[in-house]
Amino acid sequence: MEEEKKKICGLYMRVSTDDQVREGFSLPEQRKRLECFCDYKGYEIKDYYEDAGISAKTGNKRPEFDRLIEDLKQGRINTIIALKLDRISRSIYDWENIMKTLEKYNGDLICVNDDINTTTANGKMVSRIMMSVSQNEIERTSERTIIGLEGAIKKGHIPARAPLGYKHVDKK
């Protein structure tokens, strides 16, 4: 029977300001929960990676996430631990690239609250399904926001600065 590799972990924490307001995912709270999980499992924590105020949408630069992936590639860590899958990404495209990187460098990803573990075929499948749901949530929120803004503008409410040559009067 193959011996299980020792988990040398990078703990990844991320918040956007919306996440903190909506779900109370402060960086210190995420850190505390992840440390407790690693302690319980007997995993070694190698380093902490925190991106504050950065969305997980495609194209956003997340310096600490980039450093985390580089540490995985360099063999400094072999397991990424995050609280939830949406802390890592909310894009199917990005997720597939992350999965390829994990496979190429023999890395694992564990999402504590979502019970995601990419060390199994079922864990990979569930992560892909959950990523699809997460991306759908972002796209639906975007649609609702656009509809809401269009409705506000039609009623004369300008949600930002008034265009050049106009001024706001009574929020209109």
N, C-alpha and C positions, 0 to 999 in steps of 0.2 A: 504494500500500500504506500502511495506517495505521501511524503511528509508535507504538511501544510507550511507554506513559507511564512516567515515572521513578518507581521504587518508593521512597516515603518511608514508612518502617516504624515501627511500634510493636511492640516485642518483648514478648510476654505469657508470663509464667512463673507457674505455680501448683503448689503442693504441698499435699496433705493429709498429715497425719502417716502415714497408712497407705501412701500412695504412696512416701514416702521410705523406709519400712521395706521395702516389697515390691520396689520397682524402682530405688531409689537415685537418684531424680530430685530432687536437691537444687537449690535455686534457683541457686547459683553454677554448677553443672554445666550447667543449662539455658541460662543466660545465655551461658556460654562457647561452647556448641554453636551457639546462634542467632547470636552475633556472627561466628563463623567462617563460617557459611552466608551471612550478608549480605555479608561481606567477599569471599567467593568469587564471589557473584553481582553485586557492585558496587551493592548496595542501600544507601541512606542510612538510618541509624538515627536517628530523631527522638527517641524516648523509650523508657523501660523501665517495665513495669507488672508488679508482683509481688504476688500474693496468697498469703500463707503460711498454711498450716494451715486452708484453707477448701475444703470439698468443692464439686464442680461440680454438685451435685444442684439440681433446680428449687427455687426459693424462697430459696436461700442468697444472702446479700448479699456481693458481692465488690466492694469499693470501687475497686480498681485496674482491674478489668474494666470497671466502669461509667465510669471516667475514660477508658479506652481507647476505648470506644464513643463517648463524647462528643467526644474528639479526632478520631475518624473523621468524625463528623457536622459538626464545625466546620472540617474540611478541613486540620487540622494533620498528619494522616497519611492515606495512601491504601491502605496494606497492613498487615495484621495477620500477624505471624509467630509461630508457636508450635511447640514441639517435636513435640507429638502432638495429635490431634484431641480426646482426652479431657482435655487441659489446658484447652480452651475450654469444653466442655460434655459432659455425659453424658445429656442429655435431648433427645429428638426434638423436643418442643414448643419448647424453648429454641433448638435449632439452627435450626428453621425461622424463628423470629423474627430470629436473627442473620443468616441468609441474606437475609431481606427487607431488613434494615438495610444489609447490604453492597450489595445491588442498588440500593436507593434512593439511597445516597450514593456510588455508583460505587467501592466499596472491594473489595479482594481479601483473601483469606485463604490463607496458605500454611502447611501443617503439614509440617515438615522430615522427620521420621522416617516419617510415614505417606504421604509423597508425595502430599499433598492440595494441590490448587491450584484455587480456585474461579473462575479466569478462563476455564475451559472447561466445556462442558455435561457432558462425561465426569467432570471433576473434581468438579462439583456432585453428580452421581449417585453417585459412589464415596463422597463424604463422607456422603451420606444413608444409604447402606448401612452404612458403618462406624459411624455414629451409632446405627443400629438395633441393631447388634451390641453396642455399648458399653452402651446402655440395658438390653439383655437381660442382660448380665453383672451389672449392678447389681441388677436385679430377682431374678436367680437367687441372688446372694449374700445378698440380704435374705431370701429364702425359706429358704435353708440356715441362716441365723442364727436365724431364728424356730424352725425345727425343732430346732436344737441347744439353744436356750434352754428350749423346752418339755420336751425330754428331760431336761435338767439339773434343772429344777424338779421333775419327776415323781420323780426320784431323791433329792430333798431338798436339792440344791445350789442355793443362792440366789445368783445372779450379782451381786447388788448388796447394798445395806444390807438387813438383816433388817427385816421389817415391824414396826410399832410393837407392842410387847409381846413380841417374840421376840428372841433373840440367836443369833449364829453360834457353833456349837460344832463343832470339827473340820470346818470348811468346810461344815457343814450347818445 
